[in-house]
Amino acid sequence: MQGINQEELEANKGKGYNTSSLIGKSGLEKVYEDTLRGIDGTEIYIVDENENRVTRNYKTR
């Protein structure tokens, strides 16, 4: 995985990439980029005394 360049950013417009995104540039990482790519953001949750998730909130960058 390497930083995305301007040409790759334009080629992948509308797929959620930004100037700080990492992208697979060769081999299996490039072939399976759509599958391997995660989702930008954070998951915040609160657990009860039994470790069950009580609330969930997602934030994206």
CORPEMO-V575523 format. One record per residue. N is the residue number from 1. RES is the residue in one letter. PSI is psi as a letter, one per 40 degrees, with the letter a starting at -180 (NA if undefined). NEAR is the number of other C-alpha atoms within 10 Angstrom. Layout:
BEGIN
N;RES;PSI;NEAR
N;RES;PSI;NEAR
END
This chain:
BEGIN
1;M;h;12
2;Q;i;11
3;G;i;14
4;I;i;18
5;N;i;14
6;Q;d;11
7;E;d;9
8;E;d;14
9;L;d;17
10;E;d;11
11;A;d;9
12;N;f;13
13;K;h;11
14;G;e;9
15;K;e;9
16;G;e;10
17;Y;i;17
18;N;a;16
19;T;e;11
20;S;e;10
21;S;i;15
22;L;i;14
23;I;i;20
24;G;h;18
25;K;e;15
26;S;i;12
27;G;a;9
28;L;d;10
29;E;d;15
30;K;d;14
31;V;d;12
32;Y;f;12
33;E;d;16
34;D;d;12
35;T;d;9
36;L;d;13
37;R;h;13
38;G;a;8
39;I;h;10
40;D;h;11
41;G;a;10
42;T;i;11
43;E;h;9
44;I;h;10
45;Y;i;12
46;I;h;11
47;V;i;11
48;D;a;9
49;E;e;6
50;N;e;6
51;E;f;8
52;N;h;10
53;R;h;11
54;V;d;9
55;T;i;10
56;R;h;10
57;N;h;9
58;Y;h;9
59;K;h;9
60;T;i;8
61;R;NA;6
END
